[in-house]
Structures are given as structure tokens and as C-alpha cells.
Amino acid sequence: MRDPIENVKTALRNAGAVYKGGGSTKGSTWVFPDGEEFLFQRKAGSPAIDARVASRKLNQILARRSGQVEEEPVVQRVNGAARVEVPAATLVPAVPAIEPMQTLDTPPSTNMKERWSAAVAQAEAYREKLLADAQLADRRVQMLKAMVPFMEDTTFADTLRAVLPSLDPVPAPAVAPPAAPPPPQQISEYVQVTRELVYAATQTFDGTFTVNDVVDRMLNGRDVDKVERNRIRMSVAGGMIALNERGQVTRELQGIGRKQSIWRAVVHTAHGSEAPDQTQAASQ
């Protein structure tokens, strides 16, 4: 009985394959005339099994090469690694997708004639839309065809660039920063409020007075805005509290809500400072 391994080698030689190399125990490499490699593997441990696997593989290759079966990707074995050569795909022009027809939306009605009339109106509107789109597409085709004779003209592109607007974004106009206000031409009048000035203003009253009275006395008829007057009043009120703590003015009536506190200046004597009410209470 002939060795099955020799039968495979004989079939390879008959197919035009040439021995390339490889050991007899691990396998051998054969090359066909067109450069395709065939690896005769010897890994099953049984010559009969290795020969049967190699024969099946060789028959598939020979059938493919003779055109009896559908062509498969060519597999080449290089140093035991498979390399697949994918055949070049034939480019098929893309077919434009056909837009599905508009679905009719007829109103719910039991009258068949009304539903049919509504469907006719919708179909006519859809047809008008398609006709308008077709006219627009046809006009575009005509314009493109009209420019075909000028494609070879070297000045055509320059002419288009000169006529068409630039695609570059238009730079935003530079915004000038707001001008600084001019410096004042004269020093504005500013009412200075100190504790000494508040005390001097309180000494000009013979009887009782309020914070607003002291503010009016310090302004002396000067016309100031509301913000400046509030600032002066708060400063005067703080000075009155400080003078009260030092015993230079007394509070006769505590203000509640909108009602202001009533103040009185302390009368200074040779032996000290006493408020009029305190002196009168001591004499009684």
C-alpha cells in the first residue's frame, strides 16, 4: 500500500506546485505557479489523518482555481501565519433612494365623499410640492450645464471669486472703550461732620431740639441732594449718641418709630455740667 503522504505530494506536483521547504515531521511548504503557498501540515500525529486533511484542502484549492466553485479570499501561509488577500470590490454607482409617497391623512368622517375629497386635496398639494422641487432641480441642472463650457477657462475661477461674496467671516467692528468722564473743573462742596461741629451746633439751641434740627443748623440753608442729606443725618445722629455718652447732651424723650428723640444741651456751670432738668430736680 502506498504511503498517503506521498499521494498528497504527488497531487501537489501534478497541480504544478513546487516544494519550497520544511521538515518532514512538522510539515512542508509548496508554492503554486501564481505564487500561492500551500502548507502541508503534519500535526495530527497520524499520516493517514494528515493526508486526509491535506487532500481535502488541496481539492478545495484546485476546485477554486479551476472555477468550479465560487471564488473565496486567497489565503497564503507565510511562516505558519495566514494572510488573507481580499479581492478588489467592484464600485457600483449609488442609486438615489426613492422618497416614500406621502401618507394621506383623511379626517374621520362617516361620509365617504368627504374623505375622498380630502384625500384628493392632499394628493394635489403633494404633487404641487414635487413639481416645485423638480423645477428647482431642473433650473439647477441648467445653470450647471451653462457653466460647463467655461470650465477650461483659467479666468473662470478668478471671476467667480471676484463676484461671489467672501466665505471668510467678516471681522466685527472694533468697539472703542467708553471714554472716562472729564475731571471736575471745581471742588464740590462737601459738608464735613465731626463730633466737635455737632457739639457746637447743639450749643446754639436754647431749648430742646432733634437730630433734624441740628442737621438744618449745620447746613445753614444749603441745598443738598437726598443722598448727601441722609449721610449728614446719620453722622449727626452718631455724634449725638457720642455726646450723650460724654454727658454733653441729654435725651429728654426717646423716639419711637417715626417720632424723633428730643435732646437738650447740658448747661455748663463753674462747678461742672448739669442738665436743666437735673438742676431743677435737685433744687426741689
MOTA-V326301 format. One record per pair of residues at least 24 apart in sequence whose ideal C-beta (glycine too) atoms are under 6 Angstrom apart, sorted by sequence separation. I is the first residue (numbers start at 1). GAP is how many residues later the second one is. D is the distance in Angstrom with one decimal. If there is no record, write none. Layout:
BEGIN
I,GAP,D  I,GAP,D
END
This chain:
BEGIN
102,24,4.6  211,25,5.5  250,25,4.5  211,26,5.1  39,38,4.1  198,38,5.6  37,39,5.0  193,39,5.8  37,40,5.2  191,41,5.4  198,41,3.5  5,42,5.2  193,42,3.8  4,43,5.7  8,43,5.1  4,44,5.4  195,44,4.7  199,44,5.7  5,46,5.5  8,46,4.8  4,47,3.4  8,47,5.8  11,47,5.9  15,47,5.9  195,47,5.5  202,47,5.5  199,49,5.8  210,50,4.3  208,54,4.9  209,54,5.7  208,56,5.0  203,62,5.7  202,63,4.8
END
